[in-house]
Amino acid sequence: MSWDVSLVKDGHEEIDCGNYTYNVSPMYRRAMGFTIGDLHRRSAADVAIILTDGIITLTNKPALYKEMNPENGWGNYEGAINFLAQIVKNCLLYPDYELVVS
């Protein structure tokens, strides 16, 4: 399973932010206190700030979070950070949109 993330404005303009596996949920929960799904319907401007803080937390303790790489090989520390960075990039470009997670 994975999160499919996009930005939506007025229910019809959509910007694809990509997808990534749920298997990194423990990593996100430890670093940020929640997972990507918990940001559903938040403003892109808010999400950019929240996820930037998450990236900082993840990158400040790489050994800790790399230990949390999923045992099944689906997803990893580097991919988890890259996914957050992609979302942040789009949120900064479209701050008046809303994050949709499915």
N, CA, C and O atoms as a Tinker XYZ file with bonds, in Angstrom:
   408  protein
     1  N      0.841000   -1.180000    0.000000    73     2
     2  CA     0.000000    0.000000    0.000000    64     1     3
     3  C      0.887000    1.245000    0.000000    63     2     4     5
     4  O      2.029000    1.223000    0.459000    81     3
     5  N      0.327000    2.317000   -0.526000    73     3     6
     6  CA     1.080000    3.563000   -0.566000    64     5     7
     7  C      0.138000    4.750000   -0.439000    63     6     8     9
     8  O     -1.076000    4.643000   -0.609000    81     7
     9  N      0.754000    5.888000   -0.131000    73     7    10
    10  CA     0.014000    7.149000   -0.140000    64     9    11
    11  C      0.124000    7.736000   -1.531000    63    10    12    13
    12  O      1.221000    7.800000   -2.087000    81    11
    13  N     -0.974000    8.161000   -2.098000    73    11    14
    14  CA    -0.975000    8.954000   -3.315000    64    13    15
    15  C     -1.290000   10.376000   -2.870000    63    14    16    17
    16  O     -2.324000   10.627000   -2.251000    81    15
    17  N     -0.396000   11.297000   -3.188000    73    15    18
    18  CA    -0.530000   12.663000   -2.690000    64    17    19
    19  C     -0.655000   13.626000   -3.859000    63    18    20    21
    20  O      0.082000   13.539000   -4.841000    81    19
    21  N     -1.596000   14.539000   -3.732000    73    19    22
    22  CA    -1.751000   15.584000   -4.739000    64    21    23
    23  C     -2.202000   16.864000   -4.049000    63    22    24    25
    24  O     -2.614000   16.862000   -2.889000    81    23
    25  N     -2.112000   17.937000   -4.788000    73    23    26
    26  CA    -2.617000   19.229000   -4.326000    64    25    27
    27  C     -3.825000   19.573000   -5.178000    63    26    28    29
    28  O     -3.813000   19.391000   -6.395000    81    27
    29  N     -4.864000   20.068000   -4.531000    73    27    30
    30  CA    -6.108000   20.374000   -5.227000    64    29    31
    31  C     -6.546000   21.779000   -4.863000    63    30    32    33
    32  O     -6.391000   22.230000   -3.728000    81    31
    33  N     -7.100000   22.459000   -5.861000    73    31    34
    34  CA    -7.660000   23.796000   -5.624000    64    33    35
    35  C     -9.076000   23.810000   -6.165000    63    34    36    37
    36  O     -9.322000   23.426000   -7.308000    81    35
    37  N     -9.996000   24.253000   -5.338000    73    35    38
    38  CA   -11.397000   24.343000   -5.724000    64    37    39
    39  C    -11.950000   23.016000   -6.233000    63    38    40    41
    40  O    -12.867000   22.994000   -7.054000    81    39
    41  N    -11.392000   21.912000   -5.744000    73    39    42
    42  CA   -11.912000   20.597000   -6.072000    64    41    43
    43  C    -11.629000   20.084000   -7.464000    63    42    44    45
    44  O    -12.066000   18.986000   -7.807000    81    43
    45  N    -10.902000   20.850000   -8.291000    73    43    46
    46  CA   -10.693000   20.343000   -9.648000    64    45    47
    47  C     -9.283000   20.532000  -10.208000    63    46    48    49
    48  O     -8.844000   19.696000  -10.998000    81    47
    49  N     -8.574000   21.558000   -9.849000    73    47    50
    50  CA    -7.203000   21.728000  -10.327000    64    49    51
    51  C     -6.302000   20.822000   -9.487000    63    50    52    53
    52  O     -6.251000   20.953000   -8.264000    81    51
    53  N     -5.591000   19.906000  -10.146000    73    51    54
    54  CA    -4.813000   18.921000   -9.388000    64    53    55
    55  C     -3.349000   18.908000   -9.814000    63    54    56    57
    56  O     -3.023000   18.915000  -11.001000    81    55
    57  N     -2.473000   18.889000   -8.802000    73    55    58
    58  CA    -1.028000   18.784000   -9.002000    64    57    59
    59  C     -0.581000   17.482000   -8.344000    63    58    60    61
    60  O     -0.762000   17.305000   -7.140000    81    59
    61  N     -0.004000   16.577000   -9.117000    73    59    62
    62  CA     0.461000   15.298000   -8.575000    64    61    63
    63  C      1.762000   15.500000   -7.800000    63    62    64    65
    64  O      2.704000   16.108000   -8.307000    81    63
    65  N      1.810000   14.992000   -6.579000    73    63    66
    66  CA     3.017000   15.072000   -5.755000    64    65    67
    67  C      3.708000   13.721000   -5.635000    63    66    68    69
    68  O      4.753000   13.626000   -4.991000    81    67
    69  N      3.155000   12.683000   -6.233000    73    67    70
    70  CA     3.762000   11.368000   -6.207000    64    69    71
    71  C      3.133000   10.447000   -5.183000    63    70    72    73
    72  O      2.104000   10.756000   -4.582000    81    71
    73  N      3.781000    9.309000   -5.000000    73    71    74
    74  CA     3.313000    8.352000   -3.997000    64    73    75
    75  C      4.511000    7.661000   -3.366000    63    74    76    77
    76  O      5.604000    7.612000   -3.930000    81    75
    77  N      4.264000    7.134000   -2.186000    73    75    78
    78  CA     5.309000    6.396000   -1.485000    64    77    79
    79  C      4.655000    5.409000   -0.534000    63    78    80    81
    80  O      3.495000    5.573000   -0.158000    81    79
    81  N      5.388000    4.402000   -0.153000    73    79    82
    82  CA     4.877000    3.301000    0.649000    64    81    83
    83  C      4.532000    3.696000    2.085000    63    82    84    85
    84  O      5.184000    4.537000    2.704000    81    83
    85  N      3.479000    3.050000    2.584000    73    83    86
    86  CA     3.091000    3.189000    3.988000    64    85    87
    87  C      4.143000    2.618000    4.929000    63    86    88    89
    88  O      4.142000    2.931000    6.119000    81    87
    89  N      5.028000    1.794000    4.414000    73    87    90
    90  CA     5.993000    1.096000    5.269000    64    89    91
    91  C      6.929000    2.028000    6.033000    63    90    92    93
    92  O      7.577000    1.603000    6.989000    81    91
    93  N      7.006000    3.282000    5.626000    73    91    94
    94  CA     7.837000    4.233000    6.355000    64    93    95
    95  C      7.033000    5.000000    7.417000    63    94    96    97
    96  O      7.533000    5.953000    8.014000    81    95
    97  N      5.807000    4.580000    7.638000    73    95    98
    98  CA     4.955000    5.237000    8.643000    64    97    99
    99  C      5.621000    5.338000   10.016000    63    98   100   101
   100  O      5.558000    6.401000   10.633000    81    99
   101  N      6.259000    4.274000   10.519000    73    99   102
   102  CA     6.900000    4.407000   11.832000    64   101   103
   103  C      7.984000    5.487000   11.858000    63   102   104   105
   104  O      8.159000    6.176000   12.863000    81   103
   105  N      8.695000    5.627000   10.766000    73   103   106
   106  CA     9.738000    6.648000   10.655000    64   105   107
   107  C      9.109000    8.048000   10.761000    63   106   108   109
   108  O      9.566000    8.898000   11.526000    81   107
   109  N      8.054000    8.259000    9.974000    73   107   110
   110  CA     7.376000    9.558000   10.000000    64   109   111
   111  C      6.739000    9.827000   11.361000    63   110   112   113
   112  O      6.806000   10.939000   11.885000    81   111
   113  N      6.129000    8.804000   11.914000    73   111   114
   114  CA     5.461000    8.993000   13.209000    64   113   115
   115  C      6.466000    9.369000   14.296000    63   114   116   117
   116  O      6.180000   10.209000   15.149000    81   115
   117  N      7.627000    8.752000   14.261000    73   115   118
   118  CA     8.655000    9.069000   15.261000    64   117   119
   119  C      9.216000   10.474000   15.047000    63   118   120   121
   120  O      9.433000   11.211000   16.009000    81   119
   121  N      9.447000   10.842000   13.800000    73   119   122
   122  CA    10.051000   12.142000   13.496000    64   121   123
   123  C      9.071000   13.306000   13.646000    63   122   124   125
   124  O      9.446000   14.392000   14.088000    81   123
   125  N      7.804000   13.062000   13.271000    73   123   126
   126  CA     6.858000   14.171000   13.205000    64   125   127
   127  C      5.647000   14.023000   14.116000    63   126   128   129
   128  O      4.908000   14.982000   14.339000    81   127
   129  N      5.447000   12.819000   14.642000    73   127   130
   130  CA     4.287000   12.590000   15.492000    64   129   131
   131  C      3.038000   12.194000   14.731000    63   130   132   133
   132  O      1.970000   12.054000   15.328000    81   131
   133  N      3.149000   12.012000   13.431000    73   131   134
   134  CA     2.020000   11.641000   12.582000    64   133   135
   135  C      2.556000   11.130000   11.245000    63   134   136   137
   136  O      3.760000   11.166000   10.993000    81   135
   137  N      1.657000   10.660000   10.404000    73   135   138
   138  CA     2.043000   10.204000    9.075000    64   137   139
   139  C      1.456000   11.140000    8.021000    63   138   140   141
   140  O      0.737000   12.086000    8.342000    81   139
   141  N      1.768000   10.863000    6.781000    73   139   142
   142  CA     1.291000   11.703000    5.675000    64   141   143
   143  C     -0.231000   11.749000    5.629000    63   142   144   145
   144  O     -0.818000   12.800000    5.375000    81   143
   145  N     -0.858000   10.627000    5.871000    73   143   146
   146  CA    -2.322000   10.581000    5.835000    64   145   147
   147  C     -2.984000   11.542000    6.799000    63   146   148   149
   148  O     -4.109000   11.983000    6.564000    81   147
   149  N     -2.307000   11.867000    7.870000    73   147   150
   150  CA    -2.862000   12.798000    8.859000    64   149   151
   151  C     -2.892000   14.243000    8.358000    63   150   152   153
   152  O     -3.499000   15.107000    8.991000    81   151
   153  N     -2.242000   14.505000    7.233000    73   151   154
   154  CA    -2.218000   15.866000    6.680000    64   153   155
   155  C     -3.285000   16.087000    5.614000    63   154   156   157
   156  O     -3.355000   17.158000    5.011000    81   155
   157  N     -4.109000   15.080000    5.385000    73   155   158
   158  CA    -5.179000   15.172000    4.389000    64   157   159
   159  C     -6.052000   16.404000    4.640000    63   158   160   161
   160  O     -6.544000   16.630000    5.745000    81   159
   161  N     -6.221000   17.178000    3.591000    73   159   162
   162  CA    -7.064000   18.388000    3.583000    64   161   163
   163  C     -6.453000   19.578000    4.312000    63   162   164   165
   164  O     -7.155000   20.546000    4.604000    81   163
   165  N     -5.170000   19.523000    4.607000    73   163   166
   166  CA    -4.484000   20.683000    5.184000    64   165   167
   167  C     -4.034000   21.598000    4.051000    63   166   168   169
   168  O     -3.846000   21.142000    2.923000    81   167
   169  N     -3.861000   22.869000    4.337000    73   167   170
   170  CA    -3.404000   23.805000    3.304000    64   169   171
   171  C     -1.956000   23.494000    2.937000    63   170   172   173
   172  O     -1.161000   23.089000    3.785000    81   171
   173  N     -1.634000   23.686000    1.686000    73   171   174
   174  CA    -0.271000   23.440000    1.214000    64   173   175
   175  C      0.725000   24.320000    1.956000    63   174   176   177
   176  O      1.837000   23.880000    2.249000    81   175
   177  N      0.346000   25.546000    2.262000    73   175   178
   178  CA     1.242000   26.442000    2.995000    64   177   179
   179  C      1.599000   25.850000    4.359000    63   178   180   181
   180  O      2.762000   25.880000    4.761000    81   179
   181  N      0.610000   25.314000    5.070000    73   179   182
   182  CA     0.864000   24.681000    6.376000    64   181   183
   183  C      1.696000   23.416000    6.219000    63   182   184   185
   184  O      2.622000   23.173000    6.994000    81   183
   185  N      1.364000   22.616000    5.218000    73   183   186
   186  CA     2.068000   21.352000    4.997000    64   185   187
   187  C      3.547000   21.597000    4.707000    63   186   188   189
   188  O      4.404000   20.853000    5.183000    81   187
   189  N      3.847000   22.630000    3.934000    73   187   190
   190  CA     5.252000   22.936000    3.616000    64   189   191
   191  C      6.061000   23.171000    4.884000    63   190   192   193
   192  O      7.189000   22.691000    4.996000    81   191
   193  N      5.504000   23.896000    5.827000    73   191   194
   194  CA     6.186000   24.180000    7.090000    64   193   195
   195  C      6.338000   22.903000    7.915000    63   194   196   197
   196  O      7.418000   22.611000    8.428000    81   195
   197  N      5.265000   22.161000    8.035000    73   195   198
   198  CA     5.258000   20.940000    8.839000    64   197   199
   199  C      6.274000   19.932000    8.298000    63   198   200   201
   200  O      7.065000   19.373000    9.058000    81   199
   201  N      6.249000   19.700000    6.980000    73   199   202
   202  CA     7.132000   18.693000    6.405000    64   201   203
   203  C      8.584000   19.154000    6.356000    63   202   204   205
   204  O      9.493000   18.328000    6.435000    81   203
   205  N      8.814000   20.445000    6.229000    73   203   206
   206  CA    10.191000   20.947000    6.294000    64   205   207
   207  C     10.776000   20.652000    7.666000    63   206   208   209
   208  O     11.930000   20.236000    7.773000    81   207
   209  N      9.994000   20.863000    8.710000    73   207   210
   210  CA    10.441000   20.516000   10.063000    64   209   211
   211  C     10.702000   19.013000   10.171000    63   210   212   213
   212  O     11.664000   18.594000   10.814000    81   211
   213  N      9.852000   18.208000    9.545000    73   211   214
   214  CA    10.050000   16.763000    9.546000    64   213   215
   215  C     11.331000   16.348000    8.856000    63   214   216   217
   216  O     12.038000   15.462000    9.337000    81   215
   217  N     11.638000   16.973000    7.739000    73   215   218
   218  CA    12.878000   16.679000    7.011000    64   217   219
   219  C     14.084000   17.020000    7.884000    63   218   220   221
   220  O     15.053000   16.262000    7.934000    81   219
   221  N     14.023000   18.143000    8.559000    73   219   222
   222  CA    15.118000   18.544000    9.448000    64   221   223
   223  C     15.305000   17.511000   10.554000    63   222   224   225
   224  O     16.432000   17.112000   10.847000    81   223
   225  N     14.224000   17.083000   11.157000    73   223   226
   226  CA    14.307000   16.074000   12.214000    64   225   227
   227  C     14.909000   14.776000   11.693000    63   226   228   229
   228  O     15.783000   14.192000   12.333000    81   227
   229  N     14.444000   14.327000   10.534000    73   227   230
   230  CA    14.961000   13.085000    9.943000    64   229   231
   231  C     16.445000   13.187000    9.613000    63   230   232   233
   232  O     17.203000   12.246000    9.850000    81   231
   233  N     16.854000   14.311000    9.074000    73   231   234
   234  CA    18.245000   14.443000    8.646000    64   233   235
   235  C     19.202000   14.719000    9.802000    63   234   236   237
   236  O     20.411000   14.541000    9.656000    81   235
   237  N     18.684000   15.148000   10.937000    73   235   238
   238  CA    19.546000   15.381000   12.104000    64   237   239
   239  C     19.979000   14.094000   12.795000    63   238   240   241
   240  O     20.965000   14.093000   13.533000    81   239
   241  N     19.257000   12.999000   12.568000    73   239   242
   242  CA    19.583000   11.716000   13.201000    64   241   243
   243  C     19.455000   10.585000   12.190000    63   242   244   245
   244  O     18.628000    9.690000   12.362000    81   243
   245  N     20.268000   10.619000   11.137000    73   243   246
   246  CA    20.110000    9.603000   10.083000    64   245   247
   247  C     20.268000    8.168000   10.576000    63   246   248   249
   248  O     19.531000    7.290000   10.126000    81   247
   249  N     21.191000    7.905000   11.472000    73   247   250
   250  CA    21.402000    6.531000   11.942000    64   249   251
   251  C     20.142000    5.981000   12.613000    63   250   252   253
   252  O     19.765000    4.829000   12.393000    81   251
   253  N     19.504000    6.803000   13.420000    73   251   254
   254  CA    18.286000    6.392000   14.108000    64   253   255
   255  C     17.207000    5.994000   13.113000    63   254   256   257
   256  O     16.582000    4.942000   13.250000    81   255
   257  N     16.993000    6.837000   12.112000    73   255   258
   258  CA    15.907000    6.588000   11.173000    64   257   259
   259  C     16.253000    5.522000   10.138000    63   258   260   261
   260  O     15.361000    4.823000    9.656000    81   259
   261  N     17.521000    5.386000    9.791000    73   259   262
   262  CA    17.916000    4.311000    8.879000    64   261   263
   263  C     17.693000    2.946000    9.513000    63   262   264   265
   264  O     17.409000    1.972000    8.817000    81   263
   265  N     17.821000    2.876000   10.826000    73   263   266
   266  CA    17.525000    1.628000   11.544000    64   265   267
   267  C     16.056000    1.242000   11.397000    63   266   268   269
   268  O     15.694000    0.083000   11.594000    81   267
   269  N     15.225000    2.197000   11.055000    73   267   270
   270  CA    13.791000    1.959000   10.906000    64   269   271
   271  C     13.402000    1.598000    9.470000    63   270   272   273
   272  O     12.215000    1.474000    9.166000    81   271
   273  N     14.384000    1.430000    8.589000    73   271   274
   274  CA    14.060000    1.009000    7.229000    64   273   275
   275  C     13.204000   -0.258000    7.287000    63   274   276   277
   276  O     13.508000   -1.168000    8.059000    81   275
   277  N     12.152000   -0.328000    6.493000    73   275   278
   278  CA    11.278000   -1.505000    6.513000    64   277   279
   279  C     12.050000   -2.789000    6.201000    63   278   280   281
   280  O     12.848000   -2.841000    5.264000    81   279
   281  N     11.797000   -3.807000    6.995000    73   279   282
   282  CA    12.479000   -5.082000    6.823000    64   281   283
   283  C     12.160000   -5.738000    5.481000    63   282   284   285
   284  O     12.981000   -6.478000    4.939000    81   283
   285  N     10.966000   -5.468000    4.944000    73   283   286
   286  CA    10.577000   -6.114000    3.695000    64   285   287
   287  C     11.202000   -5.445000    2.464000    63   286   288   289
   288  O     10.996000   -5.904000    1.341000    81   287
   289  N     11.961000   -4.367000    2.670000    73   287   290
   290  CA    12.642000   -3.704000    1.565000    64   289   291
   291  C     11.793000   -2.717000    0.785000    63   290   292   293
   292  O     12.290000   -2.071000   -0.138000    81   291
   293  N     10.542000   -2.591000    1.133000    73   291   294
   294  CA     9.657000   -1.640000    0.450000    64   293   295
   295  C      9.755000   -0.294000    1.158000    63   294   296   297
   296  O      9.135000   -0.090000    2.201000    81   295
   297  N     10.529000    0.614000    0.595000    73   295   298
   298  CA    10.746000    1.928000    1.174000    64   297   299
   299  C     12.019000    1.965000    1.996000    63   298   300   301
   300  O     12.505000    0.938000    2.469000    81   299
   301  N     12.557000    3.182000    2.158000    73   299   302
   302  CA    13.761000    3.362000    2.965000    64   301   303
   303  C     13.885000    4.818000    3.384000    63   302   304   305
   304  O     13.108000    5.675000    2.965000    81   303
   305  N     14.878000    5.071000    4.216000    73   303   306
   306  CA    15.129000    6.406000    4.765000    64   305   307
   307  C     15.277000    7.462000    3.676000    63   306   308   309
   308  O     14.638000    8.513000    3.728000    81   307
   309  N     16.117000    7.180000    2.701000    73   307   310
   310  CA    16.363000    8.151000    1.628000    64   309   311
   311  C     15.093000    8.430000    0.834000    63   310   312   313
   312  O     14.785000    9.583000    0.531000    81   311
   313  N     14.361000    7.380000    0.500000    73   311   314
   314  CA    13.113000    7.553000   -0.239000    64   313   315
   315  C     12.080000    8.317000    0.566000    63   314   316   317
   316  O     11.325000    9.119000    0.016000    81   315
   317  N     12.046000    8.070000    1.870000    73   315   318
   318  CA    11.099000    8.766000    2.743000    64   317   319
   319  C     11.368000   10.266000    2.749000    63   318   320   321
   320  O     10.438000   11.071000    2.694000    81   319
   321  N     12.640000   10.637000    2.815000    73   319   322
   322  CA    12.993000   12.059000    2.793000    64   321   323
   323  C     12.711000   12.658000    1.417000    63   322   324   325
   324  O     12.175000   13.762000    1.323000    81   323
   325  N     13.061000   11.954000    0.368000    73   323   326
   326  CA    12.811000   12.456000   -0.986000    64   325   327
   327  C     11.330000   12.687000   -1.239000    63   326   328   329
   328  O     10.952000   13.651000   -1.905000    81   327
   329  N     10.489000   11.797000   -0.707000    73   327   330
   330  CA     9.047000   11.960000   -0.864000    64   329   331
   331  C      8.572000   13.227000   -0.167000    63   330   332   333
   332  O      7.798000   13.998000   -0.734000    81   331
   333  N      9.032000   13.443000    1.058000    73   331   334
   334  CA     8.660000   14.676000    1.770000    64   333   335
   335  C      9.143000   15.905000    1.016000    63   334   336   337
   336  O      8.420000   16.897000    0.913000    81   335
   337  N     10.355000   15.845000    0.490000    73   335   338
   338  CA    10.914000   16.993000   -0.241000    64   337   339
   339  C     10.096000   17.300000   -1.494000    63   338   340   341
   340  O      9.896000   18.468000   -1.827000    81   339
   341  N      9.624000   16.276000   -2.186000    73   339   342
   342  CA     8.801000   16.481000   -3.374000    64   341   343
   343  C      7.478000   17.158000   -3.005000    63   342   344   345
   344  O      7.013000   18.058000   -3.705000    81   343
   345  N      6.891000   16.718000   -1.915000    73   343   346
   346  CA     5.640000   17.339000   -1.464000    64   345   347
   347  C      5.888000   18.796000   -1.092000    63   346   348   349
   348  O      5.119000   19.674000   -1.483000    81   347
   349  N      6.954000   19.061000   -0.341000    73   347   350
   350  CA     7.277000   20.435000    0.069000    64   349   351
   351  C      7.476000   21.319000   -1.160000    63   350   352   353
   352  O      6.960000   22.435000   -1.216000    81   351
   353  N      8.213000   20.828000   -2.125000    73   351   354
   354  CA     8.465000   21.599000   -3.351000    64   353   355
   355  C      7.145000   22.040000   -3.998000    63   354   356   357
   356  O      6.980000   23.205000   -4.359000    81   355
   357  N      6.223000   21.107000   -4.136000    73   355   358
   358  CA     4.938000   21.443000   -4.746000    64   357   359
   359  C      4.110000   22.365000   -3.860000    63   358   360   361
   360  O      3.424000   23.259000   -4.356000    81   359
   361  N      4.173000   22.147000   -2.557000    73   359   362
   362  CA     3.422000   23.011000   -1.641000    64   361   363
   363  C      3.921000   24.455000   -1.699000    63   362   364   365
   364  O      3.133000   25.395000   -1.596000    81   363
   365  N      5.219000   24.622000   -1.863000    73   363   366
   366  CA     5.771000   25.978000   -1.970000    64   365   367
   367  C      5.362000   26.644000   -3.279000    63   366   368   369
   368  O      5.171000   27.859000   -3.332000    81   367
   369  N      5.230000   25.848000   -4.328000    73   367   370
   370  CA     4.801000   26.387000   -5.630000    64   369   371
   371  C      3.316000   26.722000   -5.656000    63   370   372   373
   372  O      2.891000   27.623000   -6.379000    81   371
   373  N      2.527000   25.995000   -4.868000    73   371   374
   374  CA     1.064000   26.146000   -4.877000    64   373   375
   375  C      0.532000   26.270000   -3.451000    63   374   376   377
   376  O     -0.238000   25.417000   -3.010000    81   375
   377  N      0.923000   27.308000   -2.727000    73   375   378
   378  CA     0.562000   27.417000   -1.307000    64   377   379
   379  C     -0.935000   27.584000   -1.034000    63   378   380   381
   380  O     -1.396000   27.323000    0.078000    81   379
   381  N     -1.686000   28.012000   -2.035000    73   379   382
   382  CA    -3.123000   28.199000   -1.820000    64   381   383
   383  C     -3.947000   26.952000   -2.163000    63   382   384   385
   384  O     -5.178000   26.993000   -2.165000    81   383
   385  N     -3.255000   25.844000   -2.452000    73   383   386
   386  CA    -3.929000   24.583000   -2.712000    64   385   387
   387  C     -4.096000   23.812000   -1.402000    63   386   388   389
   388  O     -3.637000   24.243000   -0.344000    81   387
   389  N     -4.757000   22.673000   -1.499000    73   387   390
   390  CA    -4.999000   21.821000   -0.339000    64   389   391
   391  C     -4.405000   20.437000   -0.630000    63   390   392   393
   392  O     -4.507000   19.934000   -1.749000    81   391
   393  N     -3.791000   19.835000    0.375000    73   391   394
   394  CA    -3.197000   18.511000    0.222000    64   393   395
   395  C     -4.293000   17.439000    0.285000    63   394   396   397
   396  O     -5.140000   17.444000    1.178000    81   395
   397  N     -4.250000   16.536000   -0.676000    73   395   398
   398  CA    -5.174000   15.408000   -0.697000    64   397   399
   399  C     -4.355000   14.134000   -0.679000    63   398   400   401
   400  O     -3.462000   13.949000   -1.505000    81   399
   401  N     -4.661000   13.257000    0.263000    73   399   402
   402  CA    -3.952000   11.997000    0.427000    64   401   403
   403  C     -4.950000   10.867000    0.257000    63   402   404   405
   404  O     -5.981000   10.822000    0.928000    81   403
   405  N     -4.629000    9.959000   -0.645000    73   403   406
   406  CA    -5.521000    8.804000   -0.829000    64   405   407
   407  C     -4.712000    7.536000   -0.843000    63   406   408
   408  O     -5.271000    6.449000   -0.986000    81   407
